[in-house]
Amino acid sequence: MDVHEYQAKEILASHGVDVPPGTVAFSPDQAVYAATELGGSHWVVKAQIHAGARGKAGGVKLCRTYHEVQQAARDLLGKRLVTSQTGPEGKPVQRVYVEVADPFEREIYLGYVLDRKLERVRVIASKHGGMDIEEIAKNTPDELLQVIVEPAVGLQQFQARELAFQLGLNIKQVSRAVKTIMGAYRAFRDNDATMLEINPLVVTKDDKVLALDAKMSFDDNALFRRHNIVDMNDPSQSDPREAQALEHSLNYIGLDGEIGCIVNGAGLAMATMDMIKHAGGNPANFLDVGGGASPERVATAFRLVLSDRRVKVVLVNIFAGINRCDWVAQGVVDAVRAEKIEGVPLVVRLAGTNVEAGKKIIAESGIPIIQADTLAEAAEKAVAAYQGAK
């Protein structure tokens, strides 16, 4: 789960990281009011979306007057911002962040990531901030600083201090940078984050160290104990199909293909997508209905998959272990009748417990369902059905 910049800064500030004064606004008038309350003579208006590279896409605007603040907010709010990280569809801008724009002398990169291979938190820093980490690694790989955190003791003060000195900071700046590095680590650790990026971390003329931008991502599997993070979720930034799936406890990820998939088990779902590609087609989604694929869940899955207008064929692939094929078959039949599915070929492959009973239910339903015995056969029939429907 991702959060907006202003939310990430709220989390960082609560852990002792200094951030510039700022306020979120949902309208141009609110943006102007925020600027007047913040004071100062320069402000930056930032589009709040779950993606980076906003500056290059015109999503960050420097303003010198209240009128410019109002115009910047008007230009951004209600629009879809397309960046190198959003894809061509972009992300809707429903709020902006108005922040005091004070001058600074240096930009630094600071990031924390959960390294799954090492099973450790990796701290990454560079003297060159304001660029993507990929650019930093490509252009100045020798200056990329890294610290692997030992989970038994966590990030230590001496490691943060050493990192600050390697960044070329002076004595006064080092003490403030150590506070920032340690505070950011606590924010990462205490909230079950998987990624935290402060880019840039800036140094001002009076030796302050400020998080000028911040991005955070959190482990979805730990959200049950992070209600404060769950409350920060902005559904408008997610695929509406994924938001709907979340409401029904379905594991769904939207893709850009034409063959909708309804599968039980994450591994089988991945294999199904691979077989569709191998057969020459493109999956429209990843969807795992789980081990307890009851008729109700199957019907919900159908509604979800068919809400994608790009779906031209639906492939149901169920391997029943805990589940039963006759339950799933009845769920498929009920869903087709309830949703009045017409013009969308349906391929069903059942295997496992009560498979013969399940096939009989489908055969006797009177519905033109294409049955398959193997996954490879199901994928080939789904691709053939799509090509025939074009």
C-alpha positions as CSV (number, residue, x, y, z in Angstrom):
1,M,0.0,0.0,0.0
2,D,1.3,3.5,-0.9
3,V,0.5,6.8,0.7
4,H,0.7,10.4,-0.5
5,E,3.7,12.6,0.0
6,Y,2.0,14.7,2.7
7,Q,1.0,11.6,4.6
8,A,4.6,10.2,4.4
9,K,5.8,13.5,5.8
10,E,3.3,13.3,8.7
11,I,4.7,9.9,9.6
12,L,8.3,11.1,9.3
13,A,7.6,14.2,11.4
14,S,6.1,12.0,14.1
15,H,9.5,10.2,14.3
16,G,11.6,13.3,14.6
17,V,12.4,14.0,10.9
18,D,12.3,17.7,10.0
19,V,10.0,18.6,7.1
20,P,9.1,22.0,5.6
21,P,5.8,23.5,6.7
22,G,3.0,22.5,4.5
23,T,-0.8,21.9,4.2
24,V,-3.0,19.7,2.0
25,A,-5.7,21.4,0.0
26,F,-8.6,20.1,-2.0
27,S,-9.6,23.2,-3.9
28,P,-7.9,26.4,-5.3
29,D,-9.3,28.5,-2.5
30,Q,-8.1,26.1,0.2
31,A,-4.6,26.3,-1.5
32,V,-4.6,30.0,-1.2
33,Y,-5.7,29.9,2.4
34,A,-3.0,27.4,3.2
35,A,-0.4,29.7,1.7
36,T,-1.6,32.6,3.8
37,E,-1.5,30.5,6.9
38,L,1.9,29.1,6.2
39,G,3.4,32.5,5.6
40,G,6.6,33.2,3.6
41,S,7.0,34.6,0.1
42,H,7.4,31.5,-2.0
43,W,5.4,28.3,-2.1
44,V,5.4,25.1,-4.0
45,V,2.1,23.4,-5.0
46,K,2.5,19.7,-5.5
47,A,0.0,17.3,-7.1
48,Q,-0.6,14.4,-4.7
49,I,-0.6,11.1,-6.6
50,H,0.9,7.7,-5.9
51,A,3.7,8.0,-8.3
52,G,7.1,9.8,-8.7
53,A,8.5,12.0,-11.5
54,R,5.8,14.6,-10.8
55,G,8.2,17.5,-11.4
56,K,9.1,16.4,-14.9
57,A,5.4,16.0,-15.7
58,G,4.4,19.5,-14.5
59,G,2.9,18.3,-11.2
60,V,5.1,20.5,-9.0
61,K,4.8,24.3,-9.5
62,L,6.8,27.1,-7.8
63,C,4.6,30.1,-6.9
64,R,5.6,33.6,-5.9
65,T,2.1,35.1,-5.3
66,Y,-1.2,33.9,-3.9
67,H,-2.7,34.3,-7.4
68,E,-0.1,31.8,-8.7
69,V,-0.9,29.4,-5.9
70,Q,-4.5,29.5,-6.9
71,Q,-3.8,29.1,-10.6
72,A,-1.4,26.2,-9.9
73,A,-4.0,24.4,-7.8
74,R,-6.7,25.1,-10.5
75,D,-4.4,23.6,-13.2
76,L,-3.7,20.5,-11.2
77,L,-6.9,19.6,-9.4
78,G,-9.4,17.4,-11.3
79,K,-6.8,16.5,-13.9
80,R,-5.0,13.2,-14.6
81,L,-1.3,13.5,-14.2
82,V,0.8,11.3,-16.5
83,T,4.4,10.6,-15.4
84,S,7.0,8.1,-16.4
85,Q,5.7,6.0,-13.4
86,T,2.0,6.1,-14.0
87,G,1.6,4.7,-17.5
88,P,-0.4,6.4,-20.2
89,E,-3.6,6.5,-18.2
90,G,-2.1,8.7,-15.5
91,K,-3.4,9.2,-12.0
92,P,-6.2,11.5,-10.8
93,V,-5.2,14.6,-8.9
94,Q,-7.8,15.1,-6.1
95,R,-5.6,17.0,-3.7
96,V,-2.5,19.2,-3.7
97,Y,0.1,19.9,-1.1
98,V,1.1,23.6,-0.5
99,E,4.5,23.9,1.1
100,V,6.8,26.8,2.0
101,A,9.6,26.9,-0.6
102,D,12.7,28.1,1.3
103,P,16.1,28.1,-0.5
104,F,18.6,25.3,0.1
105,E,22.2,24.6,-0.8
106,R,22.4,20.8,-1.3
107,E,20.3,17.9,-2.4
108,I,20.9,14.4,-1.0
109,Y,19.3,11.1,-1.7
110,L,18.2,8.9,1.2
111,G,16.3,5.6,0.9
112,Y,15.3,2.5,2.9
113,V,14.2,-0.7,1.3
114,L,13.4,-4.2,2.5
115,D,16.0,-6.4,0.7
116,R,14.1,-9.7,0.5
117,K,17.1,-11.6,-0.7
118,L,19.2,-10.6,2.3
119,E,16.2,-10.5,4.6
120,R,17.5,-7.2,5.9
121,V,16.8,-3.5,5.6
122,R,19.1,-1.8,3.2
123,V,19.9,1.9,3.7
124,I,20.9,3.7,0.5
125,A,22.3,7.2,0.3
126,S,24.0,9.5,-2.3
127,K,25.5,12.9,-2.5
128,H,23.4,13.5,-5.6
129,G,19.7,14.0,-4.8
130,G,16.9,15.0,-7.0
131,M,17.4,12.1,-9.4
132,D,15.9,8.6,-9.6
133,I,17.9,6.0,-7.8
134,E,18.4,4.2,-11.2
135,E,20.0,7.3,-12.6
136,I,22.3,7.7,-9.5
137,A,23.3,4.0,-9.8
138,K,24.0,4.4,-13.5
139,N,25.8,7.8,-13.4
140,T,27.7,7.7,-10.1
141,P,27.7,4.1,-8.9
142,D,30.9,4.6,-6.8
143,E,29.2,7.3,-4.8
144,L,26.2,5.2,-3.9
145,L,26.5,4.5,-0.1
146,Q,24.8,1.5,1.4
147,V,24.3,0.1,4.9
148,I,22.9,-3.3,5.7
149,V,20.9,-3.2,9.0
150,E,21.3,-6.1,11.4
151,P,17.8,-6.9,12.5
152,A,18.8,-8.0,16.0
153,V,20.1,-4.5,16.9
154,G,18.7,-2.2,14.3
155,L,20.3,0.8,12.7
156,Q,23.0,2.2,15.0
157,Q,24.0,5.8,15.7
158,F,27.5,5.2,14.6
159,Q,26.3,3.8,11.2
160,A,24.1,6.9,10.7
161,R,27.0,9.2,11.7
162,E,29.4,7.4,9.4
163,L,26.9,7.7,6.6
164,A,26.5,11.5,7.3
165,F,30.2,12.1,7.1
166,Q,30.5,10.1,3.9
167,L,27.9,12.4,2.4
168,G,30.3,15.3,3.0
169,L,28.3,17.2,5.7
170,N,29.9,19.5,8.2
171,I,29.8,18.9,12.0
172,K,26.6,20.8,12.6
173,Q,24.9,19.2,9.6
174,V,26.0,15.7,10.6
175,S,24.2,15.8,14.0
176,R,21.0,16.9,12.3
177,A,21.5,14.3,9.5
178,V,22.0,11.6,12.1
179,K,18.7,12.6,13.7
180,T,17.0,12.4,10.3
181,I,18.6,9.0,9.3
182,M,17.6,7.4,12.7
183,G,14.1,8.9,12.7
184,A,13.5,7.8,9.2
185,Y,14.6,4.3,10.0
186,R,12.3,4.2,13.0
187,A,9.4,5.3,10.8
188,F,10.3,2.6,8.3
189,R,10.6,-0.1,11.0
190,D,7.7,0.8,13.3
191,N,5.1,1.0,10.5
192,D,6.1,-2.2,8.6
193,A,7.2,-0.2,5.5
194,T,8.8,-1.9,2.5
195,M,10.1,1.3,1.0
196,L,10.9,4.8,2.1
197,E,12.5,7.3,-0.2
198,I,13.5,10.9,0.8
199,N,14.5,12.5,-2.5
200,P,15.7,15.1,-2.1
201,L,16.9,15.4,1.5
202,V,18.1,19.0,1.4
203,V,20.6,21.0,3.5
204,T,19.7,24.7,4.0
205,K,22.0,27.7,4.4
206,D,21.5,27.6,8.2
207,D,22.5,23.9,8.3
208,K,19.0,22.5,8.6
209,V,18.4,19.0,7.1
210,L,14.9,18.8,5.7
211,A,12.9,16.0,3.9
212,L,11.8,18.0,0.8
213,D,9.9,15.0,-0.7
214,A,9.0,11.6,0.7
215,K,7.5,8.4,-0.6
216,M,6.5,5.3,1.5
217,S,5.1,1.9,0.7
218,F,3.8,-0.6,3.3
219,D,3.5,-4.3,3.6
220,D,-0.1,-5.2,2.8
221,N,0.2,-8.3,5.0
222,A,0.9,-6.2,8.1
223,L,-1.9,-3.7,7.6
224,F,-4.1,-5.6,10.1
225,R,-2.0,-4.1,12.9
226,R,-1.4,-0.7,11.3
227,H,-4.8,0.9,11.4
228,N,-3.3,4.4,11.2
229,I,-1.8,3.5,7.9
230,V,-5.0,1.9,6.5
231,D,-6.8,5.1,7.3
232,M,-4.4,6.9,4.9
233,N,-5.5,4.7,1.9
234,D,-6.7,6.7,-1.1
235,P,-8.9,4.4,-3.2
236,S,-8.8,6.9,-6.1
237,Q,-5.2,6.1,-6.7
238,S,-5.9,2.4,-7.2
239,D,-7.4,0.4,-10.0
240,P,-11.1,0.5,-9.2
241,R,-11.3,-3.2,-9.9
242,E,-8.6,-3.8,-7.3
243,A,-10.4,-1.7,-4.8
244,Q,-13.6,-3.6,-5.4
245,A,-11.7,-6.9,-5.0
246,L,-10.3,-5.8,-1.7
247,E,-13.8,-5.2,-0.4
248,H,-14.6,-8.9,-1.1
249,S,-11.2,-10.2,0.1
250,L,-10.3,-11.3,-3.4
251,N,-6.6,-11.2,-4.6
252,Y,-6.9,-9.2,-7.8
253,I,-4.4,-7.3,-10.0
254,G,-5.6,-5.8,-13.2
255,L,-3.6,-6.2,-16.4
256,D,-4.1,-5.1,-20.0
257,G,-5.1,-8.3,-21.8
258,E,-8.3,-9.7,-23.1
259,I,-8.6,-13.1,-21.3
260,G,-10.1,-12.8,-17.8
261,C,-8.9,-15.3,-15.3
262,I,-10.7,-16.8,-12.3
263,V,-8.4,-19.2,-10.5
264,N,-8.0,-20.6,-7.0
265,G,-4.5,-20.4,-5.6
266,A,-1.8,-17.8,-6.3
267,G,0.6,-20.3,-7.8
268,L,-2.0,-21.8,-10.1
269,A,-3.1,-18.3,-11.1
270,M,0.5,-17.4,-12.1
271,A,0.7,-20.7,-14.1
272,T,-2.6,-19.9,-15.8
273,M,-1.3,-16.5,-16.9
274,D,1.9,-18.1,-18.2
275,M,0.0,-20.7,-20.2
276,I,-2.2,-18.0,-21.8
277,K,0.9,-16.2,-22.9
278,H,2.4,-19.4,-24.1
279,A,-0.7,-20.1,-26.2
280,G,-0.5,-16.6,-27.8
281,G,-2.9,-14.7,-25.7
282,N,-2.8,-12.0,-23.0
283,P,-4.3,-12.3,-19.5
284,A,-6.5,-9.5,-18.4
285,N,-5.9,-10.0,-14.7
286,F,-4.5,-12.0,-11.9
287,L,-7.3,-13.3,-9.7
288,D,-7.0,-15.8,-6.8
289,V,-10.4,-16.6,-5.3
290,G,-8.7,-18.6,-2.5
291,G,-9.1,-22.1,-1.2
292,G,-12.7,-21.6,-0.2
293,A,-14.1,-20.8,-3.6
294,S,-17.8,-20.9,-2.7
295,P,-20.5,-20.2,-5.3
296,E,-20.9,-16.7,-3.9
297,R,-17.2,-15.9,-4.2
298,V,-17.1,-17.3,-7.8
299,A,-20.1,-15.1,-8.7
300,T,-18.4,-12.1,-7.2
301,A,-15.2,-12.9,-9.1
302,F,-17.3,-13.1,-12.4
303,R,-18.7,-9.6,-11.8
304,L,-15.3,-8.3,-11.0
305,V,-13.6,-9.8,-14.1
306,L,-16.5,-8.7,-16.4
307,S,-16.4,-5.2,-15.2
308,D,-13.3,-4.8,-17.3
309,R,-14.6,-4.0,-20.8
310,R,-11.4,-5.3,-22.4
311,V,-12.3,-8.8,-21.3
312,K,-13.5,-10.9,-24.3
313,V,-13.1,-14.4,-22.9
314,V,-13.2,-15.7,-19.3
315,L,-11.1,-18.7,-18.3
316,V,-12.0,-20.5,-15.0
317,N,-9.3,-22.8,-13.7
318,I,-10.0,-24.6,-10.5
319,F,-8.0,-27.3,-8.8
320,A,-10.1,-28.5,-5.9
321,G,-8.4,-29.8,-2.8
322,I,-10.0,-28.2,0.2
323,N,-12.7,-27.1,-2.2
324,R,-15.1,-29.2,-4.3
325,C,-15.5,-29.0,-8.1
326,D,-19.3,-29.4,-7.9
327,W,-19.5,-26.3,-5.6
328,V,-17.4,-24.3,-8.1
329,A,-19.4,-25.6,-11.1
330,Q,-22.6,-24.6,-9.5
331,G,-21.1,-21.2,-8.7
332,V,-20.1,-20.8,-12.3
333,V,-23.6,-21.8,-13.6
334,D,-25.3,-19.5,-11.1
335,A,-23.1,-16.6,-11.9
336,V,-23.6,-17.0,-15.7
337,R,-27.4,-17.0,-15.2
338,A,-27.4,-14.2,-12.6
339,E,-25.1,-11.9,-14.5
340,K,-26.8,-12.8,-17.9
341,I,-23.4,-13.3,-19.5
342,E,-23.8,-13.1,-23.2
343,G,-21.3,-12.7,-26.0
344,V,-18.4,-13.6,-23.8
345,P,-17.0,-17.2,-24.3
346,L,-16.5,-19.1,-21.1
347,V,-13.8,-21.8,-20.7
348,V,-13.8,-23.9,-17.6
349,R,-11.2,-26.4,-16.4
350,L,-11.9,-28.3,-13.3
351,A,-9.7,-30.9,-11.5
352,G,-9.6,-32.5,-8.1
353,T,-12.3,-33.4,-5.6
354,N,-15.7,-34.2,-7.2
355,V,-14.5,-33.3,-10.6
356,E,-16.9,-35.6,-12.4
357,A,-19.9,-34.2,-10.5
358,G,-18.7,-30.7,-11.4
359,K,-18.4,-31.5,-15.1
360,K,-21.9,-33.1,-15.1
361,I,-23.4,-29.9,-13.6
362,I,-21.8,-27.8,-16.3
363,A,-22.8,-30.2,-19.1
364,E,-26.4,-30.4,-17.9
365,S,-26.8,-26.6,-17.4
366,G,-27.6,-25.9,-21.0
367,I,-25.1,-23.1,-21.0
368,P,-22.6,-23.0,-23.9
369,I,-19.5,-23.5,-21.6
370,I,-16.3,-24.7,-23.2
371,Q,-14.8,-27.4,-21.0
372,A,-11.1,-28.5,-20.8
373,D,-9.3,-31.3,-19.0
374,T,-5.8,-29.7,-18.7
375,L,-4.5,-26.3,-18.2
376,A,-2.7,-26.2,-21.5
377,E,-5.9,-27.2,-23.3
378,A,-7.9,-24.6,-21.4
379,A,-5.4,-21.9,-22.4
380,E,-5.5,-22.9,-26.0
381,K,-9.3,-23.0,-26.1
382,A,-9.5,-19.6,-24.4
383,V,-7.1,-18.0,-27.0
384,A,-8.9,-19.7,-29.8
385,A,-12.3,-18.4,-28.5
386,Y,-10.8,-14.8,-28.3
387,Q,-9.5,-15.0,-31.9
388,G,-12.8,-16.3,-33.0
389,A,-14.6,-13.5,-31.3
390,K,-12.5,-10.7,-32.8
